Amino acid sequence: MKAIICTRYGPPEVLQLAEVEKPVPKDNEVQIRVYATTVSPADCAFRKGKPIIGRFFAGLLKPKYIPGDDLAGEIESVGKDVKAFKKGDHVFGSSGSKFGAHSEYKCLPEDEALAIMPANLNYGEAVAVSYSGLTALPFLRDKAKIQSGQEVLIIGASGSVGSIAVQLAKHFGAEVTGVCSTRNLELVRSLGADRVVDYTKEDFTKTGPTYDIVFDAVGKSSFSCCKSSLKERGVYLTTVPTLTIMLSMLWSSISNQKKAKFVATGLRPLGEKAKDLIFLKELCEAGKIRPVIDRHYPLEQIAEAHRYVDEGHKKGNVIITLEHEDRT
C-alpha cells in the first residue's frame, strides 16, 4: 500500500511517498481503508522533531513511524473478536501515539478512539471534526469547566481548533469573543462569536474586558501577557506545552485565583476519546458544530500541505485525501 515515510527530522521535503506492507488486523482490530486525514501544526512539529519531547513517541534520533493521527474511512475487514464495528462502516477517529494515518490502510483496536461518522458529513469534514474536536473539547469542558453565562476569549478563532472551540463554547452557553486577523473576521462571526477582535488593529490585553476563560488555540500568547485579561478566578488555556506554561501551571496551582492549564490531549484514555467522538458526532448531526476546511491535498502532495501549514496562516483544517485504485 501507499504510505508516507519520514527517515529524518527536518523540512517538508523529508516526507516521501513509499510502498509499505499493508497491515493485517488482529483479532480485536478493524482494518480501515483511509479516505481522509489531516495535517496539523502537531504533525509539523513531529516532522521537525521539535520540541524534543515528541521524539520519545516518534523516534529519539530519527523518525520510526508513518506519520498522521486522525483519520476517516471505511472498515475493510474486522478481526474475529470485534463486536462494535462491521465491514462497510464509515468511521472517524484518532490513532493517537500509534500514528500511521497518512497511509491507505490503518488497523486499530475496536476500543480505540473510533466511532461511526456523522451522517451529514463527508470523510474530509469528519476527520476535521475528529482532530479539532478532540483537542478543543477537553480543554474547555474538562480543564476550564466551562459554564453557561461565562465570558470566553478564544485566540486563533479561525484555526482548526479555534473554529471548533468557538462553536463548542457557544453550545455550552458562553458568551464568546474570537481573536483573528482581518480576513477571517466574517468567518469567526459566522461560527457564532458574539464579538470579534482583529489582532492586527487591537490588543485585547490592553483594551478589552476580562474573561472567565482565555483559550489560546494556537500557542501564540502567554499566561503572563493574558493574566490581566482574566477575571479573579479566570483560567488561561494553551495548546502548546512550553517550559514557560509548565512553570506557570506550577506557580498558579498554589494560588486560589487565576490559573494556567494545559492538556496533553493525545495521551488521554482511549475510552474518553471514544465517548467524545460520539458526543461530537451528535453535535454535528444536530447542526450545532461544523468543521472549517481551508485546503485539500492528495497524499502525493503532503510536503506541500506541510509547507502551507508551516506558514501559520491557514484557516480551519488542511485535509489530505486518498484515492484507492479499485475505488475512486
N, C-alpha and C positions, 0 to 999 in steps of 0.2 A: 504494500500500500504506500501511498504518498504521505510524507510527513516532513515537518520542518525539524532540522537538527541544528545544533549550535555547538561547535567544537572549541570555542574560546570566548572569553568575555570581550566585549568591545562594541563598535558601532553597528548599525543595522546590517551592514554587509556580512557580518559573521553568520547570519541566518541563511541556511541553504535548504533547498528542496531536495529530498532524497527518497529512495525506495527502502523501506524497512519492513520487517516481518509483521504481518497482520496479527493482532492479539487474539487469543482464543479464550473465551470466557470460562472461568472456573465454575464449580457447582453453584456458588452463591452469587455469581456475577451475570450482568447483562452486557451484550456487545452492542455498542451504539454506532450507527452509521452517522457520522458527524456532518451536518449541513451548514452550521454556522458557529463561529466562535468570536472572541473579541481580542483586540489589542488595547491594553490599558496602560497607564503610567507604571503600574506594578510590573507588567510584563517587560517594559523597557528597563526598569530598574534591575530586574533579574538578569536581563541580557547584558547589562553593563557590569554586573557583579557589584553594584553599589546600591545601598550600603552593604558592608561586608557580611552582616548577619544573614542576608539572603543566600550566601554561598553555603551555609550549613544545610540548606534544602536542595540547592541546585548543583553543588559540587564545589569543594573548597578551592582547588587550584584551577580547574576548568569545568565547564558545564557537562553534566552527565544525565541529561534529560531531554525529552521532547517538550518544548515549551507549551504554554496555554493552560488556562484554568477553566473558564466557563465554556459551556457547550450547549448546543441544541441539536437534536437529530431524531432519528427513528431507530427503535430497537430492532436489530437484525436477528439476534438469537439470544436465548437465555439458558443459563445453567439449570441442571435438573432440580435444584433445590429452590429456585426462585419462585416466589408466590405473588409478589406485589406488581410485577410487570409481565407483559407478554409481547411476543413478536408483533411488530407493527405499531406499537405505542409510540406516540410522539412525545418526547421528553426534553426537559431542560434542567440544568443544574451545574454543579461545580465539582471538579476533580481535586480541588484543594492542593495540598503539598505533593500529590502524586503527579501533577501536571499532565501533559500528554494530549491536550485538547486540540493542538494545532496539527492534526492528523486526520486521515479519512475515517479511522475507526478508533474507538476507545472502549475498554472494558472497565466497568465499575461494579462494586458490590451493590446489591439491591438496597441495602440500608445506608448507602452514601447520600450525599446531598443531591437528591434526584427526585423529580416529580413530573407528573403529566403536564404538558404545556398548556397555557391558557388557550381556550378555544378560539379566541378572537385575535390571536397574534400569529405572525409567521415565524419562521426559525430565527431570523435576524432580530426581530423585535423581542422574542422570548429570551434569547441569550443576553440581550442588553439589560433586560429586567433582572436576570439572574445575577449578573455582575454588580450592577449599581444598587439593586435592592438588597442583596445580601451584605453589602457594605453599609449603606445608609441606615437600614432598619435597626441593627444592634446598637449603633451609636445613639440614635435618637430615642428609641424606645427603652433599651436596656441600660445604657450608661447614663443618659441625661434624664431618664424617667419623665419624658415629655408629657405635659398635661394640657387639657383643653383650657384655652384662655391665656396661655403663656405667650410671650413675645420671643420670637426666634429669628436670628440673623444667620443666613447661610452664605458663606464666602465661596465663590466659584459656582454660583447657582445655575449656570448654563452648561456645566460639565456633566459627565456621565453620572457621577454620584450626586452632585449638587442638584441636578434636574429632578431626580427621583426624591431627594431629600425635601425639596420644596413641596412636592405633592404629598409625601408621607406626613410632613408636619401639618399641612392643611387637613389631611384626613384625621389626624389626632386632635384637631380643633384649635391649633395655634394660629396666632397672627404672624405672618411670615414676611420678612424683608430679605430680598435677594440682592447679592452683590455681584456685578458682572461688568463687562465692557459695553461701550455704546452700542455696538452692532447686535448685542444679544438682549437688549432691554425688553423688546416686544416678546421675544421667546419666553423669557422668565415671567413676564406678566401673564402670558397665555397659559402657563403652568399653574397659575393660581396665586402668585405672590401678591400680597396686599400693597407692598411698596418695593421699589427697585432703586438701588443705589448704583450709579455709574462711577466705578472706582477711578476712571481717568479724569473725573471732574470733582469728585467729592471724597474726602477721607472720613469714613464713618466713625473712626476712633476719636475724631476731634469735633465733629459737628452733629453727630447723631444722638438718638436717645440710648437708653440702656436696655439690655435684654436678659431674659432668663437663661437663654442658651445662645451661644455663638458657636456655630459649626463650620470649621474650615475644611471644606471638602476637597481642597487642592493642596493643602500644606504650604500656603504662601505667607501665613502670618505667624504670630507667636502669642503665647499666653500673656507675656508682659505687655505687648502693644495693645492687646484686646481687653486687658483687665479693666480699664476704665469704662468699657462699653458693657460690662456685666453688672447686673443688679447685685445686691448684697450677698445673696446666696446663689449667684449665677454659675453656670457651668460652661467651660470652654472645651471644645472637642476638636481634635485634628486627626487626619488620616495618615499623617507622616510621622513615624516614630523616631524623631531626632533625640540626641542626648539632652538637648535643652528641654524638650517636652517631658522627658522622663524625670529630669530633676524638678521640673515644675510640678509634676504629678506628686512626687515625693514630698515636696515642700507644702503644697496645698492640702495634702492629705491630713496634715496635723492641724489644719485650720478648720473652723466651723463656718467659714464664709466661702469665698469664691474658689472654685475647683478647676483643675485642668485634668482632662481624661483622654485616654487613648484605648482603642480596642484592636487586638490582633484578630481581625475578623476571619482570616484564613485558617486560624487554629481553633476555631470554635468547635464544640462537639457536633458530629455529623447529624445526630438526631435533631439538634436545634436548627441546623441549616435546612434540613428536610421540612420541618414544620414551617419555617419561614418561607420556603418556596411555595408551599400550599397557600399560606396567607397572602403572598404576593400574587399568586395565580387568581385568587378570589377577588382581590382588589382590581386586577386588570380586567377580569370578566365583568365586574360591576361598573367599569368605566371610571374608577377612582384614580388610577395612575396609568400613564402611558410612557413608553420609552422615547427618548430623543436620539435620533441617529444622524450622525454627520456624514460619514462616508462608508462605502462598501469597497472592499478589495478582494480579489481572488487570492487563494492560498499562495499562488506563484508570486504574488506581489507583496508578500508580507514585509519585506525590507522597506518598501515604500510606505507601508502602513506605519511601521515603527518610526520611520523618519518623520512622518506627519505628526504622530503623537508626541515625539520628542520636542517639536516646536512649541508645544504648550498652549496652542490656540484653538484646539478643537472644541466643538460644542456637542454635548451628548457623547454618544458612543461611536467607536470605529469598529466596524464589523468585518470579519473575514468569512467569505462564503466558499463552500466547497461543492464542486460538481463531480459526480461519480459517473464514470464512463458508461455504466449499464443503466443509469437512471438520472437524467438531467432535468 
